[in-house]
Amino acid sequence: MSDQTKKTEGQQKQEALSYKKKNYYETADKAELKKIFDYAEGYKRFLDAAKTEREACAVSVEMAQAKGFTEYHFGDKLKAGDKKYFINRNKSVVVFRIGKENLEEDGMRLIASHIDAPRVDIKQNPLYEDSGLCYLKTHYYGGIKKYQWTAIPLSLHGTVVLKDGSSVDVKVGEEASDPVFYIDDLLPHLGGEQMSQNAGKIIDGEQLNVVVGGLPYADKEVGEKIKLTALSYLNEKYGMQEEDFLSAELSAVPAYPARDVGFDRAFIGAYGHDDRVCAYPALTAVLDNDSRHTVLAMLVDKEEIGSEGTTGMQCQVYSDLMEEICIAFGAKFRKVRAKSKCLSSDVTAAYDPNFAGVYEKMNSAMISCGTSMCKFTGARGKSGSSDASAEFVGEVRNMFAADGVVWQTAELGKVDAGGGGTVAKFLANMNIDTVDLGVPVISMHAPYELVSKADVYSNYKAFLAFMK
């Protein structure tokens, strides 16, 4: 007698009609588990090499070149089968393949992720010394809990344009032999008044000053000796003068490497999962697999501060690129946009049982249950959301079902608990069907975030299904 015939009519009907999220680890066989864990190793290497949007752009270009992709410039000729990448100001990159299908009839398949992450940026006139310490003044970037960025090891990354117009890259604090940097905090013995403040006031933005030195320059005739030691190092190493901070983009980011978390190594702890955990699968899906469709992985900047500026998703350059592809094939851009489909791939909040009160459990993303589709984002009354149509959600759902993708739906917490946005609405405003799809993250925007390896690989498989 089969197991199915042993079940009652009600049990069979419940199994057939009910919906329940599946833990990917429970359903994966040994071969699938190996794929999950192997894929995670490549992702960890990407994270360690790409702690800023400039570095993520450069690493993505290197990966594309290794797969035979070549750089595209506006006006270049294109043909079916071409493998190209387009660099925007060294802070964002679009990697794309030209398919065989007619663009006006088939459109494009877009995956849009961002490669910037919350961090602490160095101000334009930052260097000073006080009471035996030399500091860099900062201005934080994106939504952070400021107190989380104190008393942890930091590395310094960025680009400096010197007075003569040349530029130098700075990266200090990642190698074992490197020094690291530090934002100090108040000791608990004297922190009574500090700890009486609400969490947003425990550390003020102007207190996020980065310690960069303490050794006085060996000359009794000069003032600000510790500052001079720091300037001397910067001059010898990078050719910098203090004035060159005016044309610098420098950031302090956590010096931690990506590491496996847990006895079973099921999770990855790292800085920058939001949103490189979606950018890496988007990139590798386009690099590793051909498609009959024209597919684009759009890895963009500035999402954490509203997608503004020349490298954010609101910039016209991304629409211009799509239009240039259309022009190369004599296709009308408005027709192509109407037929195109987009996965706005950004992370969502994973249900955290330690903070269950802000989640609505039935509609939260559960860790290791696969990549998460958010039909709408926004805050409270869906404000600022594109809210994907039922028809498009159904279409994507069928794509995943056909390829056996383990996935789930999610909202970003309780209705009135807060909220957040993605780049989805900017693509949807172009008349492109768009829905959010991304990896659930625990401790989002913290200096060290947590994701499941199963969810990372599920995201990659979802992109492959979408590209088909």
C-alpha positions as CSV (number, residue, x, y, z in Angstrom):
1,M,0.0,0.0,0.0
2,S,1.5,3.4,-1.0
3,D,1.9,6.3,1.5
4,Q,-0.6,8.3,-0.5
5,T,-3.4,5.7,-0.1
6,K,-2.8,5.6,3.7
7,K,-3.7,9.3,3.9
8,T,-7.3,10.3,4.7
9,E,-9.3,12.2,2.1
10,G,-8.9,15.3,4.3
11,Q,-5.1,14.9,4.5
12,Q,-4.8,14.4,0.8
13,K,-7.0,17.5,0.1
14,Q,-5.0,19.6,2.7
15,E,-1.7,18.6,1.0
16,A,-3.1,19.4,-2.4
17,L,-4.7,22.8,-1.5
18,S,-2.5,24.3,1.2
19,Y,0.6,26.4,0.8
20,K,3.6,26.0,3.0
21,K,7.1,27.4,2.7
22,K,9.8,24.9,2.2
23,N,13.3,24.9,3.8
24,Y,15.6,24.6,0.9
25,Y,18.2,22.6,2.9
26,E,15.5,20.0,3.8
27,T,14.5,19.4,0.1
28,A,18.1,19.5,-1.4
29,D,19.8,16.2,-2.0
30,K,23.6,15.8,-1.6
31,A,24.4,16.9,-5.2
32,E,22.3,20.1,-4.7
33,L,23.9,20.8,-1.3
34,K,27.3,20.6,-2.9
35,K,26.2,23.2,-5.5
36,I,24.8,25.5,-2.8
37,F,28.1,25.3,-0.8
38,D,30.4,25.6,-3.8
39,Y,28.5,28.6,-5.1
40,A,28.9,30.3,-1.7
41,E,32.7,30.1,-1.9
42,G,32.7,32.3,-5.1
43,Y,30.3,34.7,-3.5
44,K,32.5,35.1,-0.4
45,R,35.5,35.9,-2.6
46,F,33.5,38.5,-4.4
47,L,32.4,40.1,-1.1
48,D,36.0,40.4,0.2
49,A,37.2,42.0,-3.1
50,A,34.2,44.4,-3.5
51,K,33.6,46.4,-0.3
52,T,32.8,49.6,-2.2
53,E,30.8,50.3,-5.4
54,R,34.0,51.1,-7.3
55,E,35.6,47.8,-6.2
56,A,32.4,45.9,-7.0
57,C,32.3,47.5,-10.5
58,A,36.0,46.6,-11.1
59,V,35.6,43.0,-9.9
60,S,32.5,42.6,-12.0
61,V,34.3,43.8,-15.1
62,E,37.2,41.4,-14.5
63,M,34.8,38.5,-14.2
64,A,33.0,39.6,-17.4
65,Q,36.3,39.8,-19.3
66,A,37.3,36.4,-18.1
67,K,34.1,35.1,-19.7
68,G,34.8,36.8,-23.1
69,F,32.7,39.9,-22.6
70,T,34.0,43.1,-24.1
71,E,33.3,46.8,-23.4
72,Y,30.5,48.5,-25.1
73,H,30.3,52.3,-25.9
74,F,27.3,54.2,-27.2
75,G,27.1,53.8,-30.9
76,D,28.9,50.5,-31.2
77,K,27.4,47.9,-33.6
78,L,25.7,45.0,-32.0
79,K,24.6,41.6,-33.2
80,A,22.9,38.5,-31.8
81,G,25.2,36.6,-29.5
82,D,27.3,39.6,-28.4
83,K,28.5,39.6,-24.9
84,K,29.1,43.2,-23.6
85,Y,29.6,45.3,-20.5
86,F,29.0,49.0,-20.1
87,I,30.8,51.0,-17.3
88,N,29.2,54.1,-15.9
89,R,31.9,56.3,-14.1
90,N,33.6,53.3,-12.5
91,K,30.7,53.0,-10.0
92,S,28.2,51.0,-11.8
93,V,28.2,48.4,-14.6
94,V,25.6,46.8,-16.9
95,V,26.6,43.3,-18.2
96,F,24.5,42.1,-21.1
97,R,24.0,39.5,-23.7
98,I,22.2,40.1,-27.0
99,G,19.7,37.4,-27.7
100,K,18.2,36.0,-30.9
101,E,14.6,37.0,-30.3
102,N,13.0,40.1,-32.0
103,L,13.3,42.9,-29.5
104,E,10.0,44.6,-30.3
105,E,8.2,41.2,-29.8
106,D,10.2,39.8,-26.9
107,G,11.6,42.9,-25.1
108,M,14.5,42.6,-22.7
109,R,14.9,40.7,-19.5
110,L,16.5,42.9,-16.8
111,I,17.9,42.1,-13.4
112,A,18.6,45.3,-11.4
113,S,20.6,45.2,-8.3
114,H,22.8,47.7,-6.4
115,I,26.4,47.5,-5.4
116,D,26.6,50.3,-2.9
117,A,26.2,49.6,0.8
118,P,25.8,51.6,4.1
119,R,29.2,52.9,5.3
120,V,31.0,55.8,6.9
121,D,32.3,58.3,4.3
122,I,35.3,60.6,5.0
123,K,34.5,64.4,4.8
124,Q,36.3,66.7,2.4
125,N,38.2,68.5,5.1
126,P,38.6,65.7,7.6
127,L,42.0,65.5,9.2
128,Y,42.7,66.8,12.7
129,E,44.4,65.9,16.0
130,D,43.2,66.3,19.5
131,S,44.6,65.2,22.9
132,G,47.1,62.7,21.5
133,L,44.8,61.2,18.8
134,C,44.6,61.9,15.1
135,Y,41.1,61.6,13.5
136,L,39.3,61.7,10.2
137,K,35.9,63.4,10.3
138,T,33.1,61.5,8.6
139,H,29.5,61.7,7.2
140,Y,27.7,58.4,7.3
141,Y,26.1,57.0,4.1
142,G,22.8,55.2,4.1
143,G,20.6,54.0,6.9
144,I,22.7,52.8,9.7
145,K,22.5,52.4,13.5
146,K,25.4,54.7,14.3
147,Y,26.3,52.9,17.6
148,Q,27.0,49.6,15.7
149,W,30.0,51.3,13.9
150,T,32.0,52.1,17.1
151,A,34.6,49.9,18.6
152,I,35.0,47.6,15.5
153,P,38.0,47.3,13.1
154,L,37.6,49.4,10.0
155,S,39.4,49.5,6.7
156,L,39.9,52.6,4.5
157,H,38.9,52.3,0.8
158,G,38.6,54.8,-2.0
159,T,40.0,56.9,-4.8
160,V,41.8,60.2,-4.5
161,V,42.3,62.7,-7.4
162,L,45.5,64.5,-6.8
163,K,46.3,68.2,-7.5
164,D,47.9,67.2,-10.8
165,G,44.8,65.4,-12.0
166,S,46.1,61.9,-11.6
167,S,44.2,59.5,-9.3
168,V,45.3,56.9,-6.8
169,D,43.4,54.1,-5.2
170,V,43.5,53.6,-1.4
171,K,42.9,50.3,0.3
172,V,44.3,49.9,3.9
173,G,43.1,47.5,6.5
174,E,42.2,44.3,4.6
175,E,45.6,42.5,4.8
176,A,46.8,40.8,8.0
177,S,49.9,43.0,7.9
178,D,47.8,46.2,7.5
179,P,46.8,48.5,10.3
180,V,43.1,49.0,10.8
181,F,41.1,52.1,11.9
182,Y,38.7,52.7,14.7
183,I,35.8,54.8,15.9
184,D,35.9,55.0,19.7
185,D,33.0,54.7,22.2
186,L,32.4,55.7,25.8
187,L,33.3,53.2,28.5
188,P,30.2,51.8,30.4
189,H,31.6,53.1,33.7
190,L,31.0,56.7,32.5
191,G,28.2,55.9,30.2
192,G,25.2,56.4,32.4
193,E,23.9,59.5,30.7
194,Q,24.7,58.1,27.2
195,M,22.8,54.9,27.9
196,S,19.7,56.9,29.1
197,Q,19.3,58.2,25.5
198,N,17.3,56.5,22.9
199,A,19.3,54.3,20.5
200,G,19.4,57.0,17.8
201,K,21.0,59.4,20.1
202,I,23.6,57.2,21.8
203,I,26.1,58.2,19.2
204,D,25.8,61.4,17.3
205,G,26.8,61.6,13.6
206,E,29.6,64.1,14.4
207,Q,31.1,61.6,16.9
208,L,31.8,59.0,14.2
209,N,35.4,60.2,13.9
210,V,37.9,57.6,12.7
211,V,41.2,57.2,14.6
212,V,44.1,57.1,12.2
213,G,47.1,57.8,14.3
214,G,48.9,58.7,17.5
215,L,52.6,59.0,16.8
216,P,54.1,62.6,16.9
217,Y,56.4,63.7,14.1
218,A,60.0,63.8,15.3
219,D,60.5,67.6,15.0
220,K,60.1,69.9,18.1
221,E,59.7,72.9,15.9
222,V,56.3,72.0,14.3
223,G,52.8,71.9,15.7
224,E,50.1,69.3,15.2
225,K,52.8,66.6,15.2
226,I,50.5,63.6,15.0
227,K,48.6,65.1,12.1
228,L,51.9,65.7,10.3
229,T,52.8,62.0,10.8
230,A,49.6,61.0,9.1
231,L,50.1,63.5,6.3
232,S,53.6,62.3,5.8
233,Y,52.4,58.7,5.5
234,L,49.8,59.7,2.9
235,N,52.3,61.7,1.0
236,E,54.9,58.9,0.9
237,K,52.4,56.2,0.1
238,Y,50.0,58.0,-2.3
239,G,51.5,61.3,-3.1
240,M,48.8,63.1,-1.3
241,Q,48.7,66.5,0.3
242,E,46.0,67.6,2.7
243,E,44.3,69.6,0.0
244,D,43.8,66.4,-2.0
245,F,41.1,65.3,0.4
246,L,38.9,67.9,-1.4
247,S,38.8,65.7,-4.5
248,A,38.7,62.3,-2.7
249,E,36.1,59.6,-2.2
250,L,37.2,57.7,0.9
251,S,35.1,55.4,3.0
252,A,35.6,53.5,6.2
253,V,34.1,50.0,6.0
254,P,34.3,47.0,8.3
255,A,37.6,45.2,8.1
256,Y,36.0,41.8,8.6
257,P,36.2,39.1,5.9
258,A,33.2,37.1,4.8
259,R,33.0,34.0,7.0
260,D,30.9,30.9,7.4
261,V,28.6,31.0,10.4
262,G,27.4,28.1,12.5
263,F,28.8,24.6,13.3
264,D,27.2,23.4,10.0
265,R,28.4,26.4,8.0
266,A,24.8,27.0,6.7
267,F,25.2,30.8,6.9
268,I,27.5,33.6,5.7
269,G,28.4,36.5,7.9
270,A,29.8,39.6,6.0
271,Y,29.7,43.3,5.4
272,G,27.7,44.3,2.3
273,H,25.2,41.5,1.8
274,D,22.7,44.4,1.0
275,D,22.8,44.3,-1.9
276,R,25.8,42.4,-3.2
277,V,24.1,39.1,-2.3
278,C,21.8,39.9,-5.2
279,A,24.3,41.6,-7.5
280,Y,26.6,38.6,-7.5
281,P,23.9,36.0,-8.6
282,A,22.6,38.5,-11.2
283,L,26.1,38.9,-12.6
284,T,27.0,35.2,-12.6
285,A,23.6,34.3,-14.1
286,V,24.3,36.5,-17.1
287,L,28.0,35.5,-17.4
288,D,27.5,31.7,-17.1
289,N,24.5,31.1,-19.2
290,D,23.3,31.9,-22.7
291,S,19.7,32.9,-23.4
292,R,17.5,33.4,-26.4
293,H,16.4,36.7,-24.8
294,T,18.4,39.9,-24.6
295,V,19.4,39.9,-20.9
296,L,20.9,42.7,-18.8
297,A,22.4,42.6,-15.3
298,M,22.3,46.2,-14.1
299,L,24.6,46.7,-11.1
300,V,24.0,50.2,-10.0
301,D,25.1,52.7,-7.3
302,K,23.4,55.1,-4.8
303,E,20.4,52.9,-4.0
304,E,21.0,53.4,-0.3
305,I,20.5,57.2,-0.6
306,G,17.6,57.3,-3.0
307,S,19.2,56.2,-6.4
308,E,20.1,59.8,-7.2
309,G,22.9,61.2,-9.3
310,T,24.8,60.1,-12.3
311,T,25.3,56.5,-11.1
312,G,22.0,55.9,-9.4
313,M,19.1,54.1,-11.0
314,Q,17.2,57.3,-11.7
315,C,20.0,58.5,-14.0
316,Q,19.0,58.6,-17.7
317,V,22.1,56.7,-18.7
318,Y,20.5,53.3,-18.1
319,S,17.5,54.1,-20.3
320,D,19.9,55.5,-22.9
321,L,21.8,52.2,-22.9
322,M,18.6,50.3,-23.5
323,E,17.6,52.7,-26.2
324,E,21.0,52.3,-27.9
325,I,20.6,48.5,-28.0
326,C,17.2,49.1,-29.6
327,I,18.6,51.5,-32.2
328,A,21.3,49.0,-33.1
329,F,18.5,46.6,-34.2
330,G,16.1,49.2,-35.7
331,A,13.6,48.6,-32.8
332,K,11.3,51.2,-31.3
333,F,12.3,51.7,-27.7
334,R,8.8,52.3,-26.5
335,K,7.7,49.0,-27.9
336,V,10.6,47.2,-26.4
337,R,10.0,48.6,-23.0
338,A,6.4,47.5,-23.1
339,K,7.5,43.9,-23.7
340,S,10.4,43.9,-21.3
341,K,10.4,42.3,-17.8
342,C,12.4,43.1,-14.8
343,L,13.4,41.5,-11.5
344,S,14.4,44.3,-9.2
345,S,16.7,42.3,-7.1
346,D,17.2,43.7,-3.6
347,V,17.3,42.0,-0.2
348,T,14.4,41.8,2.2
349,A,14.3,41.3,6.0
350,A,14.5,37.7,7.2
351,Y,12.2,36.8,10.0
352,D,14.2,37.1,13.2
353,P,12.8,35.3,16.2
354,N,14.8,37.5,18.6
355,F,12.8,40.5,17.4
356,A,9.5,38.8,16.5
357,G,7.4,41.7,17.5
358,V,8.1,43.8,14.3
359,Y,7.3,40.9,11.9
360,E,4.0,39.5,10.6
361,K,5.2,35.9,10.5
362,M,2.9,34.5,7.9
363,N,4.1,37.1,5.3
364,S,7.7,37.3,6.4
365,A,10.7,35.8,4.6
366,M,12.0,32.8,6.5
367,I,15.7,32.0,6.4
368,S,16.8,29.2,4.1
369,C,13.4,29.0,2.4
370,G,14.7,30.5,-0.8
371,T,14.8,33.8,-2.5
372,S,11.9,36.1,-1.6
373,M,9.5,37.9,-3.9
374,C,8.1,41.2,-2.6
375,K,5.0,42.2,-4.7
376,F,5.3,45.6,-3.2
377,T,7.7,47.5,-0.9
378,G,7.3,51.0,0.4
379,A,6.3,52.2,3.9
380,R,3.0,51.7,5.7
381,G,0.3,52.2,3.1
382,K,2.6,50.9,0.3
383,S,3.9,54.4,-0.1
384,G,6.7,54.6,-2.7
385,S,6.0,51.2,-4.1
386,S,5.4,50.1,-7.7
387,D,3.2,47.1,-6.6
388,A,3.6,44.4,-9.3
389,S,0.5,43.2,-11.1
390,A,-1.0,39.8,-10.3
391,E,-0.5,38.8,-14.0
392,F,3.3,39.5,-13.8
393,V,3.7,37.7,-10.5
394,G,1.9,34.8,-11.9
395,E,4.2,34.7,-15.0
396,V,7.3,34.8,-12.8
397,R,5.8,32.2,-10.5
398,N,5.4,29.8,-13.5
399,M,9.0,30.4,-14.6
400,F,10.2,29.3,-11.2
401,A,7.9,26.3,-11.0
402,A,9.1,25.1,-14.4
403,D,12.7,25.1,-13.2
404,G,12.1,23.8,-9.6
405,V,13.2,27.1,-7.9
406,V,12.6,27.1,-4.2
407,W,11.2,30.6,-3.4
408,Q,8.8,32.4,-1.1
409,T,7.0,35.7,-0.8
410,A,7.7,38.3,1.8
411,E,6.9,41.7,3.2
412,L,9.4,44.0,5.1
413,G,7.9,43.7,8.5
414,K,4.5,44.6,10.0
415,V,2.4,47.1,8.1
416,D,3.0,50.0,10.5
417,A,6.4,49.0,11.7
418,G,8.3,50.9,9.0
419,G,9.4,49.9,5.6
420,G,11.8,50.5,2.8
421,G,12.2,51.0,-0.9
422,T,14.2,49.6,-3.9
423,V,14.9,50.5,-7.5
424,A,11.7,48.7,-8.7
425,K,9.6,51.8,-9.1
426,F,12.2,53.5,-11.4
427,L,12.0,50.5,-13.8
428,A,8.3,50.3,-13.5
429,N,8.0,54.0,-14.3
430,M,9.5,53.1,-17.7
431,N,6.5,50.9,-18.5
432,I,8.4,47.7,-17.7
433,D,6.7,45.0,-15.7
434,T,8.8,44.7,-12.5
435,V,8.7,42.8,-9.2
436,D,11.2,42.7,-6.3
437,L,13.1,39.5,-5.7
438,G,16.0,39.1,-3.3
439,V,17.7,37.2,-0.5
440,P,16.4,37.5,3.1
441,V,19.0,39.1,5.4
442,I,19.3,39.1,9.2
443,S,20.7,42.3,10.8
444,M,20.3,44.3,7.5
445,H,22.5,47.4,7.3
446,A,24.7,46.3,10.3
447,P,28.4,46.2,9.8
448,Y,28.1,42.4,9.7
449,E,25.0,40.9,8.2
450,L,23.8,37.3,7.9
451,V,22.4,35.3,5.0
452,S,21.7,31.6,4.2
453,K,23.9,29.9,1.6
454,A,20.7,28.2,0.4
455,D,19.0,31.5,-0.3
456,V,22.0,32.9,-2.2
457,Y,21.9,29.8,-4.5
458,S,18.1,30.0,-4.8
459,N,18.5,33.6,-6.0
460,Y,20.9,32.4,-8.7
461,K,18.6,29.6,-9.9
462,A,15.7,32.1,-10.0
463,F,17.7,34.4,-12.3
464,L,18.5,31.5,-14.6
465,A,14.8,30.5,-14.8
466,F,13.9,34.2,-15.5
467,M,16.5,34.4,-18.3
468,K,15.0,31.3,-20.0
